[in-house]
Amino acid sequence: EDMVRFKLPLSSGFSELCEEVAKRFKLVVGTFQLKYQDDDDEWVLLACNADFQECIDVMNFSGGHAIRLSVRDLVTVIGSSSGSCGDMLQC
């Protein structure tokens, strides 16, 4: 598994996050799914600006300074027999 660190301006939204992830991992926007690790150590789907804002709010509330993301290939997610419809949302 590859790991990268990067900073985004506070004014960034979900689309800017997706673009940065795509650039860092040499992916095409729309071909991957993002999840973040919340304060309960659960992986939560990021699918829109509201989700991204919730992610930032959780980080701020817990006193954190970083967001841990999981990047999954959308083909793998859709091909999984255990995935739900909610798992098919994409970046």
N, C-alpha and C positions, 0 to 999 in steps of 0.2 A: 504494500500500500504506500502510495506517495503522500507526503505531507508537505504543505506549504503554509507560509504565513504572509499576510498582506494587510494593508490598512485601506479603509474606504473613508471618504469624507462623511461627516455626520449627516450631510444633506442627501446622501445616496439613497436610492430606493432599490426595490427588488430587481428591476431590470439591470441596473448598474452592477449589482452583486452577481447576477447571472453572467453578464458580459465579462467581468473580472475572472470569475471561475473558468469560463470558457477559454479565456486567454491563457490563464495559468496552466491549464491541463490540456491545451490544444484540442478543445472540443468545439462543437457547433452548438450555439444556443438552440434549445428545443430538443436536444438529444440526451439530456440528463435531468435528474431529479435531485433536489437538495433537501436535506433534513438538518435540523440543529438539535444539539443536546441541551435540554432545559435544566432547570435547577433541581429537578427530581431524577436527573440522569436518564430521562426518557428521550427518544429520538422523535422529533415532531416535524411533520412535513411543512416545507416552505413552498407556497404556490402563488403568492401574490404580495402586494405591498402591505396589506393588513397583517398577513402572517409575519412578514419581515419586521414590521413595527412591533408586533407582540414579542418577537424574538429579542429585539433591542430592549423593550420594556422589562422582560424577564432578566436579561443580563444586568441592567441598571438596578433593578430591585434587589438582586442577589449580591450586588456589590462587585460584580465581575468587570473585567476589562477586555475580554475576548469572547468570541463566539466560536464554538466548535461545530464544524459542518461535516456532513457526510455527503459525498457526491456519488450518485449511482447512475450507471448507464441505463437509459430508458428502455432499451431492448431487453435487458436483464430483468427489469422491473415488470414490464408487460408480459414477458415470457414466463414469469413465475406463476405457478398454479395457486400459490398461497396469497397472492396480492389481491387487495380489494380495489374497487373502482377509485377510491380516494388515493391509492398509491400510484395511479396512472397520471396524475397531474404532473406537468413538466415545467422546466425552466425555459 
